[in-house]
Structures are given as C-alpha cells and as structure tokens.
Amino acid sequence: MLDTEFRFYKSLKSKEQRYFRHRVHKFLSTTEFIGKEDLVITEQQRVLISATAIMLTFGYRDYAIKLVDNILVYPSSFYSNLDKAHHKGHFNPGFKAVIFSWEDFLIGYKIVDDNINLGIHEFIHAIHLSALKTGYKNSVSSYLFLSGLQEVTDFINADSNYKNKIKQSEYFRDYAFTNDF
C-alpha cells in the first residue's frame, strides 16, 4: 500500500523505507483507530493516516507524537459539539485525538499541488503542541521543531515586502497567516 499510494515513501531509499515501515508499524500498534458514524476502519485508512504522521516526524530520532493516542475517522465532514461547528479535521489535545473526515483526508493526497492536505494540517497541530508541552530543553525533536518554526516565522515577519510577496504568490492560503498555529 505504501508503494502504490504514498508518494513520500516511494521517494525514499531502500534503507529509509525499512525505517519508515518500522515506524508506521509502531504507530499502528500504539494508536487506536475509531470509526465514527458507522464507519468501519479499513487497513488503507490505518496505513495512510499512520504514514502521514510518520512522514512528518521522519527526520526525528524521537518520532512519537506524544499527544496522539487516538485517531477518529468520520466518513465526511462532521459536527462538533465542542464548538458547535462543522469540521473536516480537528486535533483535541485533551483526548489525545486527531479527528479526520476520510473524504477530505483523501482529497489531500489526490490533489498533490494545491498545498491543502488535511492529514498534514492536523498532525502538525499535534506535533506543534506536543513540542510546546515537552519543551526546548527536554527533547531534541521538540527543540528542532520549535526552533525551526521560529526561524521561519522570524524570516517571514522580518521583511513586510517579502511577507507580502509570499501572500501574493498564493503558495500559502490566507488562513496560514491568521496565527502561528
């Protein structure tokens, strides 16, 4: 499935693919997948969601996302009683859960050049908050994530002309500039 459906995996060298498969297996064995609204979780869903999480932490020695124990998958967009709104995805650190609309998760991989990927978006929230909770001094992975994020933020904010060029390029959606999260 990784060979046929996950571009990042296919781009790795053989040795890296072995590491990747091991990490996906570990994620699968330590994470509970829960289908919502009568959705039966498939192996495809488990593997592609797990591979997305591992892709984002692949350069880290400590690749576990400490604030993720559960993955909830809805067939399509869902209503949240917490904020009384419809969502395509959500990260709930209190329940250590990442929540996806499967329909929208798949769109993120089918359209590869629009810079919209629900899986990446929600897992980055989880990685960001996990890094903040762990702190700079307690984890090399947290340090790398937080310091890298700060460097990018400082770089973009240092020059308003450059920031405007980035906005005008439409590489990032306007939503990306609403807050650091």
Salt bridges, closest charged atoms under 4 A:
GLU43 OE1 - ARG46 NE 3.71
ASP62 OD2 - LYS66 NZ 2.91
ASP69 OD2 - LYS96 NZ 3.86
ASP83 OD2 - HIS87 NE2 2.84
